[in-house]
Amino acid sequence: MKTAKSFFEQNGGTYTRVGDYLLPDLAIGEADAQPIGKYGRMRKRYLKETCSALYTNLLLSGKLWEHLAEIDRSCEERMEIITRQMKEREGVTEALKAKNQWEWIRLMNIIQSSAEEIVLNELVYI
């Protein structure tokens, strides 16, 4: 008696028998397992918690790690650009750092926080 193939099998998926159960053979290839940074991990958590359909689609298509690495790279680049622009606009220079370190630290903390909030809203939480 021939059984109908599941959607998973119709699309090239295979199963392995473990006891009485058939478990799908899912694995992450070495090329997919690239390291991701802070923003990639934040994007992964966001997708998992709020966009489960997109997360599952990216995971099953093998594009999740590529997507997370791209988000991480884009966020890092955007942080550099925004931070540089805000430093110029606020007059935060090496001269200020030499003259008044505490003021420089205070301004840099404000700039970093503001830039990160912008990046998170533009790229991670969309």
C-alpha positions as CSV (number, residue, x, y, z in Angstrom):
1,M,0.0,0.0,0.0
2,K,1.5,3.3,-1.1
3,T,1.0,6.3,1.2
4,A,0.6,9.9,0.0
5,K,3.7,12.0,0.3
6,S,3.6,14.9,2.7
7,F,4.2,18.5,1.5
8,F,7.6,18.3,3.1
9,E,8.5,15.2,1.1
10,Q,7.1,16.6,-2.1
11,N,9.5,19.5,-1.7
12,G,12.6,17.2,-1.3
13,G,12.4,16.8,2.5
14,T,13.3,13.5,4.1
15,Y,12.5,11.8,7.5
16,T,14.5,9.7,9.9
17,R,12.8,7.0,12.0
18,V,13.6,7.4,15.7
19,G,11.7,4.7,17.7
20,D,8.1,5.0,16.7
21,Y,8.4,8.6,15.3
22,L,9.5,10.0,12.0
23,L,11.5,13.2,12.5
24,P,12.2,15.6,9.6
25,D,15.9,15.8,8.6
26,L,16.6,19.5,9.2
27,A,20.1,20.8,9.4
28,I,21.9,24.1,9.1
29,G,24.7,24.0,6.5
30,E,28.1,25.3,7.4
31,A,27.7,28.3,5.0
32,D,24.5,29.3,6.8
33,A,26.0,29.2,10.3
34,Q,27.9,32.5,10.1
35,P,28.3,34.4,13.3
36,I,25.9,37.3,13.9
37,G,26.4,40.2,16.3
38,K,24.1,42.1,18.7
39,Y,21.7,43.5,16.1
40,G,21.4,40.2,14.3
41,R,20.5,38.5,17.6
42,M,18.0,41.2,18.4
43,R,16.4,40.8,14.9
44,K,16.1,37.1,15.4
45,R,14.4,37.5,18.8
46,Y,12.0,40.1,17.3
47,L,11.1,37.8,14.3
48,K,10.6,34.8,16.6
49,E,8.4,36.7,19.0
50,T,6.3,38.9,16.7
51,C,6.7,37.7,13.1
52,S,6.6,33.9,13.5
53,A,5.5,33.3,9.9
54,L,8.4,35.3,8.5
55,Y,10.8,33.7,10.9
56,T,9.7,30.2,10.0
57,N,9.8,31.0,6.3
58,L,13.3,32.3,6.5
59,L,14.4,29.4,8.7
60,L,12.9,26.7,6.4
61,S,14.2,28.3,3.2
62,G,17.7,28.4,4.7
63,K,17.9,32.2,4.4
64,L,17.6,33.1,8.1
65,W,21.3,33.4,8.9
66,E,22.0,35.3,5.7
67,H,19.2,37.7,6.6
68,L,20.4,38.2,10.2
69,A,24.0,38.7,9.1
70,E,22.8,41.4,6.6
71,I,20.8,43.1,9.2
72,D,23.7,43.1,11.6
73,R,26.1,44.5,9.0
74,S,23.6,47.2,7.9
75,C,23.0,48.2,11.5
76,E,26.7,48.5,12.3
77,E,27.2,50.7,9.1
78,R,24.2,52.9,10.0
79,M,25.4,53.3,13.6
80,E,28.8,54.6,12.3
81,I,27.2,57.1,9.9
82,I,24.6,58.4,12.4
83,T,27.2,58.6,15.2
84,R,29.6,60.5,13.0
85,Q,26.9,63.0,11.8
86,M,25.7,63.6,15.4
87,K,29.2,64.1,16.7
88,E,29.8,66.8,14.0
89,R,26.5,68.5,14.7
90,E,27.0,68.5,18.5
91,G,30.7,69.6,18.2
92,V,32.0,66.5,19.9
93,T,35.7,66.4,19.0
94,E,39.0,65.1,20.2
95,A,39.8,68.6,21.4
96,L,36.7,68.4,23.7
97,K,37.8,65.0,24.9
98,A,41.3,66.4,25.8
99,K,39.7,69.5,27.5
100,N,36.8,68.0,29.3
101,Q,36.6,64.2,29.4
102,W,33.4,64.0,31.5
103,E,31.5,66.3,29.1
104,W,32.8,64.3,26.1
105,I,31.7,61.0,27.8
106,R,28.3,62.4,28.6
107,L,27.7,63.6,25.0
108,M,29.0,60.4,23.5
109,N,26.6,58.3,25.7
110,I,23.7,60.5,24.5
111,I,24.8,60.2,20.9
112,Q,25.3,56.4,21.1
113,S,21.9,55.9,22.7
114,S,20.1,58.1,20.2
115,A,21.8,56.5,17.2
116,E,21.0,53.0,18.5
117,E,17.3,53.9,19.0
118,I,17.2,55.2,15.4
119,V,18.9,52.0,14.0
120,L,16.7,49.7,16.0
121,N,13.5,51.4,14.7
122,E,14.8,51.6,11.1
123,L,16.3,48.2,10.7
124,V,15.6,45.7,13.5
125,Y,12.0,46.3,14.6
126,I,10.3,46.5,11.2
